[in-house]
């Protein structure tokens, strides 16, 4: 289906989603490149990593204070591990990033952080992540540690398969399994269907995200579902999001969510449908805005679980 990518419009040469201003600019100069390396200027990635775990904790319904404690741990863990994942990704991609307009200013690509400095930063983030993981039960610790293999594999996946977004889905959706195990001590069928929902969701929204770079990616040899589906992305996106909703509602059925929660799903369903309708694969700014809308989608699903319980 690569031939479906007809007459693409390249991103402007100065297009970037890096945000070195705001609170990042108030950090000590030596700390600013590390904050940018961990994507602290763009918290959307941490949100999207956190949300499947939030869904799972809420779905487990294990009591207010215990659930709140887990949510706080998962929130902190998402920030730290998303940062660690970005360091791993940028170490892999530092040479390729120099050739892509959106990523050329990343600290490793631009040379503002050395490779040894990045490895030291990664070690520090990993230590913090380990301390957070040790607050969970033993089964959750093992499950959390197992996700590190996926974190390491994703940068390689986009070099060998047109569907690296599936690997990203397996990685970013892992919280759906981890949250249930952390809350209950065991894996349930509802957690597995929730994981499937998260994978479908991530496969969809990261395809939108990948359209920002598809021309540059094609030139440097990076593969993606955006390149594979090209102009046929909209029907693919519709199928991904239909799968997301189907698996979410199956999880609801398995955990006894009330009709109020089912009714509340009209909000995330509408937001997902809007992404399919509004998608313009030749408008990088529109793709980024639709991608970011998924934070609201994820929070709306969490609200549906809350009111359904």
N, C-alpha and C positions, 0 to 999 in steps of 0.2 A: 504493500500500500504506500510505499515511499513515493511513488509517482503521483500520488494525490496531492503532494505539496507543490501546488502550482502557483506561480507568480507571487512569491512571498515578498513582504515588505520588511526590509531589515530594520533593526532597532537603530535609532539615531546613534551616531558615533560617541556622543557624550552621555548616553543613557546609563544610569547606574541607580541601584537602590540603596547604596551606602549612605548613611546619614551621620557625618562626622560632627554635626552641630548639636544644639540642644544640650542636654546634661553631659553628653560625652565630652563636649568642648570644655567643660568645667573640671574635668579630671586632670591630674598632673600629666604633663606632656608625655612622660615615659609610659604612663598607663593607657593612654588613648589607643595606641595600635593594638594592644591586647584586648581591650574592650571591643574594638571593631572586629578582631579576629574571632572572638566568641559570639559575634553578632548581637551584642547587647544593645546596639543602636536599633535593632530590628527584632523586637520580642515576639513577633508573630510565630517564628519557628518554635520557640519554647512553649507558647500557647498550644500549638498544634501537637506537640509531643505530649503535653500534659493532659489534653482533653480526653483521649481514650481511657487513661487511668482514672480520671475524674468520673467518667461514665460508669466504670466498673465498680469503683468504691461506692458510688451512690446506689447502683443496682444491687450490690451486696446487702445494703441496708442493715448495718451492724451497730447502730447506735450513734447518737450525735457526736459525743466527744471523741470517741475512737475514730469515727469517720473524719472528723475535722483534723485530728492529728495526722492521719494518713494523707489527707488532702494537702496539708502544709508540707509534709515530707515529699510528696510527689511533685508539688510545685517547685520546691527548692531543687529537687533532683532533676526536673525537666530543664531548668535554667542551666545547671552545671553540666549535665550530660549532652544537652544540645550544643553548648559551647565546646565540649570535648569532641563531639562529632564534627563540628565545623573545623576544628584544628586538624583532625585526621583528613577530612575532605580537602582542605586547602594545602596540606602537605603533599597529598597525591597530585593535586591539580595546579600547583603553583606555576608551572611552565605554561600549561594550557590557559590558565586564567589571564595571562598577559595578552592573549590573542582575542579575548572576548570583551566587548565594550563594557558590559555590566559588571564584570569581575576584575578588570585590569587594576583597579585601585585597592584591591584587597591587600592587607599588610604583607603577606608572604609574596604575592605576585609583584607588589610594588617595592619590596626590599626593605620595608620599614621594620620588619621583624626577621631575624635570622632563623635558619632551620633549627639550630640548637636551642635558641630562645623559645621557639614554638614547642619543641619537645619538652622543655622544662615546664612551660605553661600547661601542657597536656598532662604532665605528671601531677601537677598541683590540682588541676580539675579532677583528675581520676581519684586522687586521695580524698577529696571532699565528697565525691560520689560514693566512694567506698564507705565513708563514715555515715552517710545517709542510709545506704543500703543495710548497714549493720543494725539499724534501728528496727528493721522488719523481722518477721519470723524466718526460720531457717529455710522453709520451702520457698519463700519469696526471695531470699538472698540468692539461692541457687538459680531461680528463674531470672532474676535481674542480671546476674553474672553471665548467663547464657546469651543475653542480648548483645554482649560485646562483640561476638563473632559477626553478627549482622551489621553492626556499626562499622566494623573494619572492612566488610565486603562491599558495601554500597559504592564507594568510589571506583572499585574495580568493575562492578556490574555494568556501569554506563559505558565501559570500554568494550564489552563483549556481547551485550544483548540490547535489543531495541526496547526492552521492557524493564529498565532499571527501576522504574517507579514501583514495580512489584516488590523489589527488595526494600525500597524505602518504605512501602506499606507494611511489610513484615516488621521493619525496625520501629517506625513511628507508632505503629498500632500495638506494639508489645505491651504497653501499659494496660490494655484491656485484659490481658492474662494476668499481669503482675498485680493489678489492683484487686482482682477477685481473690487471688492467692494470699495477698497481704491482709485482706479483710477477713477471710474465712479459713485460711490455712490449706485450702485445696482448690483444685480446678473444677469448674462446672461446665455443663453444656452451654449455659447462658453466656459464660465468658468466651467460649469458642465462637459462638455466633456473633457476639459483640466484636471479637477480633476480626471476623470476616467482614463485618460492617465497616470497621476502621480501615481495613485494607482496601476495600472498594472505594471508600471516601478519599483516601490518600492517593490512590491510583488516579482518581479524577482530578483532584485539585492540583496535584503536582504535574499533571499533563498541561493544565492551564499555565502553571508557573514556567514550565519548560519552553513554552512558545515565545517567551521573551528572548531566548538565546538560540533558537533553532538554526538560524543561518550560520552563526559563529560556530555552533556545535558541529554542524555538517562539515565545515571547513577544517576543523581540528580533529575530527574523527570521534566525537562523543555521540553516543546513541541515546534516543529517548522516544517515548510514545508520541511526543509532539511531532518528531520527524517521521515516525512510522505512519501515523494517521493523517497528518497534514490537514488538508481541507475537509477531511472526513472526521475531524475531532468531535464535532457536536454530537452525532449519534453515539459515538463511543462514550462521551461524557455522560450522556443520558442513561446509557446502560450501567455505567459505574454508579451513578447516583441512585438509580432504581434499585440496584443491588444493596447499596448502603441502607436505604429505607427498609427494604425487605428483611435484611438481617437484623436491623435494629428492632423492628416490630416483633420478629421471632424471639429476640432476647426478652422483650417486654412480656410476651406470652409465657415464656418459660419461668419468669420470676413474678408473675402475678401482678404486673402493673395495672392499675385501674383504668377505666375508660377515660378519665380526665387526662392521664398521661398520653393515651393514644390520641385524644383530641388535640392536645398541645403540640403534637408532632406536625401539625399543619404549618407551624412557623418554620422549622428547619426544612420541611419539604418544599415550601414556597421559596425559600432562599436558595435551595439547590436548583430548583427549576429555573429561577431567575438567572443563575450562572450559565445554564445551558442556552437560554434564550439570548442573553446579552453578550455572549462570547464573540469576540472579534480577534482572531488569531494573528492578525496583522497590526494590532495596536498593543504594544508592550505595556503601556500605562494601564490600559483597560484590563489586560491579563493580570497584572499585579494587583489591581483593585479587587478583581473577582476572587483571586487567590486569598487575599487578606479577609474577604468576607467570611471565610470559613471559620474564623474565630467566633463570630456571632452564631454561625450554624452550630458549632460544637457546644457553645454555652446554651443555646436554645434546646438542644437535645438533653443536656444536663438538667435544665429546668423542667422538661417534660418528665424525666425520671423522678425528680423531686416531687412534683405535684401528683404524679401517679402513685407514689407511695403514701 
